[in-house]
Amino acid sequence: MHIIRKHLLFYGEVQGVGFRFTARSLAHQYGVTGWVKNLYDGSVEMEAEGTPRDIDALIDGLGKSRWIYIERIEEQEIPVQGGYDFTY
């Protein structure tokens, strides 16, 4: 099983719409570890570690949320760190 870690920045209507809660729920569903937090500029920062397929499913699930509107995503693959949970 190939594990990767991505650093992601989400822009759009991503704060005050349950983004972090939804991200954590989806991460648990797909077995993705990492963290998510709001930034002062209105964007949301996330690191997600898991299989490429599971990370893509998490991102896809966020995009399908009723209240979240993702305008754009900046992503970069970073070194795997290992982890056991997804926090916010």
ChimeraX attribute file (.defattr): number of C-alpha atoms within 10 A of each C-alpha:
attribute: neighborCount
match mode: 1-to-1
recipient: residues
	/A:1	6
	/A:2	7
	/A:3	15
	/A:4	17
	/A:5	22
	/A:6	20
	/A:7	18
	/A:8	18
	/A:9	19
	/A:10	23
	/A:11	18
	/A:12	14
	/A:13	16
	/A:14	20
	/A:15	19
	/A:16	11
	/A:17	14
	/A:18	14
	/A:19	23
	/A:20	22
	/A:21	13
	/A:22	16
	/A:23	23
	/A:24	21
	/A:25	15
	/A:26	21
	/A:27	26
	/A:28	14
	/A:29	12
	/A:30	17
	/A:31	17
	/A:32	28
	/A:33	21
	/A:34	22
	/A:35	19
	/A:36	21
	/A:37	16
	/A:38	18
	/A:39	12
	/A:40	7
	/A:41	7
	/A:42	14
	/A:43	17
	/A:44	21
	/A:45	19
	/A:46	20
	/A:47	22
	/A:48	28
	/A:49	29
	/A:50	23
	/A:51	17
	/A:52	17
	/A:53	11
	/A:54	19
	/A:55	24
	/A:56	14
	/A:57	17
	/A:58	23
	/A:59	18
	/A:60	12
	/A:61	14
	/A:62	21
	/A:63	15
	/A:64	11
	/A:65	14
	/A:66	9
	/A:67	15
	/A:68	18
	/A:69	18
	/A:70	17
	/A:71	11
	/A:72	10
	/A:73	15
	/A:74	11
	/A:75	14
	/A:76	11
	/A:77	13
	/A:78	13
	/A:79	11
	/A:80	13
	/A:81	10
	/A:82	13
	/A:83	12
	/A:84	10
	/A:85	14
	/A:86	20
	/A:87	16
	/A:88	12
